[in-house]
Amino acid sequence: MRKIFIFILAILLLQSCTSGDEEQFVTVDNKYSLSIPAFLTKVSNLNNDASLQYQHAWKEFYVIVIDETKKEMQRALVENNLTDYYSNNIEGYSKLIIDGFQESLNYPNQSELVDTTVNNMPAKLTTISGTVEGIDVFYSIGIYEGEDRYYQVLAWTLTSKKYSYKSKMEKILYSLKELKATENVQ
């Protein structure tokens, strides 16, 4: 009995000593792929609009991807009388997303919006921290323009864990890859 106990204890200790740098590559509907930490598990309760949702609740680490066609974006702008405020390009789309975050957070604090290219897609990356329902939260946000779609990658954690996960979040944002031109969806 003692040997079994020592064996189980040794396995638990070895698992807890892993670096946490292992990754898993996730492909969604043959539209895009994303590299995320291997400790995350798939869920379906983070955001109804998300095509990818992963979390580790105990570590307070979450990732979602929302993707939508450019036609869907144009329709939403017209239906909500927003065409005077937001254009249907990466500039307008990113402004719409960031404005939404600013409005949903108490005491928002945003880093500089970085214009870059990620896997041949124009992208805008930023971080935003603030308070939601009394909880201090830190978000890493990537907004991308694919051939026929826009993508939002959101990774978040508690503000107190920001420095523990910031590099993992950045790696996630730079890993989004559009796999092929998607069909035009009406």
C-alpha positions in Angstrom: 0.0 0.0 0.0 2.8 2.4 0.8 4.5 1.8 -2.6 1.3 2.7 -4.3 0.9 5.9 -2.3 4.5 6.9 -3.1 4.0 6.1 -6.8 0.8 8.3 -6.9 2.5 11.1 -5.0 5.5 11.0 -7.4 3.1 11.3 -10.4 1.3 14.2 -8.9 4.6 16.0 -8.2 5.9 15.4 -11.7 2.7 16.8 -13.2 2.9 19.9 -11.0 6.5 20.5 -12.1 5.7 20.8 -15.9 6.6 24.1 -17.4 3.1 24.9 -18.6 4.5 25.9 -22.0 2.9 23.0 -23.8 0.5 24.0 -26.6 -2.4 22.6 -28.4 -3.4 23.6 -32.0 -7.1 24.1 -32.5 -8.8 24.3 -35.9 -12.3 25.6 -36.2 -14.6 24.7 -39.1 -11.6 24.7 -41.5 -11.7 28.6 -41.2 -8.8 29.3 -38.8 -6.4 27.7 -36.4 -5.1 29.0 -33.1 -2.4 27.8 -30.7 -3.4 27.9 -27.1 -1.9 26.6 -23.8 -2.5 22.8 -23.4 -3.9 23.3 -19.9 -7.1 24.9 -21.4 -10.2 22.8 -22.0 -13.0 23.4 -24.4 -16.2 24.9 -23.1 -19.4 26.4 -24.5 -20.6 28.8 -21.9 -18.3 31.9 -22.2 -19.9 33.7 -25.2 -22.8 32.7 -27.4 -21.2 34.3 -30.5 -17.8 32.6 -30.1 -16.7 29.9 -32.5 -13.9 28.9 -30.1 -14.1 28.8 -26.3 -11.5 27.5 -23.9 -10.8 28.0 -20.2 -9.1 26.8 -17.1 -11.4 28.1 -14.3 -9.1 27.3 -11.5 -6.2 29.3 -13.1 -8.7 32.0 -14.2 -7.5 31.9 -17.8 -10.0 32.2 -20.7 -9.8 32.4 -24.5 -12.5 33.0 -27.1 -12.6 33.7 -30.8 -15.5 35.5 -32.5 -15.5 35.5 -36.3 -18.0 37.0 -38.7 -18.2 37.7 -42.4 -17.7 41.2 -43.8 -21.2 41.0 -45.1 -22.5 40.3 -41.6 -20.6 43.3 -40.4 -22.0 45.6 -43.1 -25.5 44.4 -42.4 -25.1 45.1 -38.7 -23.8 48.6 -39.4 -26.7 49.5 -41.6 -29.4 47.9 -39.4 -28.1 49.8 -36.4 -27.5 53.1 -38.2 -23.8 53.0 -37.4 -22.3 53.6 -40.9 -21.5 57.3 -40.0 -19.4 56.1 -37.1 -17.8 52.9 -38.2 -16.5 51.8 -41.6 -16.5 48.2 -42.8 -12.8 47.7 -42.7 -10.2 46.8 -40.1 -10.2 50.4 -38.8 -13.9 50.6 -38.3 -14.2 47.0 -37.0 -11.5 47.5 -34.4 -13.0 50.9 -33.3 -16.4 49.2 -32.9 -14.9 46.4 -30.8 -12.7 48.7 -28.6 -15.6 51.1 -28.1 -17.8 48.2 -26.9 -15.1 47.1 -24.4 -14.6 50.7 -23.1 -18.4 50.9 -22.5 -18.7 47.5 -20.8 -15.9 48.1 -18.2 -15.7 50.3 -15.2 -12.4 52.3 -15.0 -11.1 51.0 -18.4 -7.4 51.4 -19.1 -6.2 50.6 -22.6 -2.7 50.2 -23.9 -1.6 51.6 -27.3 -3.4 50.0 -30.2 -0.6 48.3 -32.3 -1.1 48.0 -36.0 0.6 44.8 -37.3 0.3 41.9 -39.6 -0.3 38.4 -38.2 0.0 35.5 -40.6 -0.6 37.7 -43.6 -3.7 39.4 -42.1 -3.9 43.1 -41.1 -4.3 43.1 -37.3 -4.7 45.4 -34.4 -3.6 44.3 -30.9 -4.2 45.9 -27.5 -4.7 45.2 -23.9 -7.5 46.6 -21.7 -8.0 46.3 -18.0 -10.9 47.3 -15.9 -13.6 46.2 -13.6 -16.6 44.0 -14.4 -19.2 43.3 -11.7 -16.6 44.2 -9.1 -13.9 42.0 -10.5 -10.6 43.4 -11.8 -10.0 41.9 -15.3 -7.2 42.0 -17.8 -7.9 41.4 -21.5 -5.5 40.8 -24.4 -7.3 41.6 -27.6 -6.5 40.8 -31.3 -8.7 42.1 -34.1 -7.9 40.7 -37.6 -9.1 41.2 -41.2 -9.2 38.0 -43.2 -10.1 37.6 -46.8 -13.8 37.5 -46.2 -14.1 37.6 -42.4 -13.2 39.5 -39.3 -11.8 37.8 -36.3 -11.6 38.8 -32.6 -9.3 36.9 -30.3 -9.9 37.6 -26.6 -7.8 36.2 -23.8 -8.4 37.3 -20.3 -7.6 36.7 -16.7 -7.8 38.5 -13.3 -5.7 41.6 -13.2 -3.7 40.1 -10.3 -2.6 37.3 -12.7 -1.8 39.6 -15.6 2.0 39.1 -15.4 1.7 35.4 -15.0 -0.2 35.0 -18.3 0.7 38.1 -20.4 3.3 36.3 -22.5 0.9 33.3 -23.1 -1.8 35.7 -24.2 0.5 37.5 -26.6 1.5 34.2 -28.1 -2.1 33.3 -28.6 -2.8 36.6 -30.4 0.1 36.1 -32.8 -0.9 32.5 -33.6 -4.3 33.1 -35.4 -4.1 31.8 -38.9 -6.8 31.9 -41.6 -6.8 28.6 -43.3 -8.6 29.4 -46.5 -10.8 31.9 -48.1 -14.2 31.3 -46.7 -17.4 31.2 -48.6 -19.4 34.4 -48.8 -22.2 33.9 -46.3 -25.5 35.8 -46.9 
